[in-house]
Amino acid sequence: LSVRPLMPEERRQAEVSGGLMVEEVGDGPAARAGIRPGDILLSVNGDRVVSVDQLRNLVGKSGGRLALQIQRDDSRMFVPIRIR
């Protein structure tokens, strides 16, 4: 999974204050869970995500079970992922 911080214009268009843009999805757990390029990752296990380093930290603490809140177009959803 490849992500980057949202640009100011992307935040305005999506009407969010933060989050990470999904740029690429490999063949791993995120792809199997339905994550797609263009999705905006808003939170992990209830914690808002504002940086790539924070995402890495939250994934490291997760014990392999994640609940990702994503925004796709005008919809928000939770996507469960198991990474181990």
Disulfide bonds with the S-S distance in Angstrom:
none
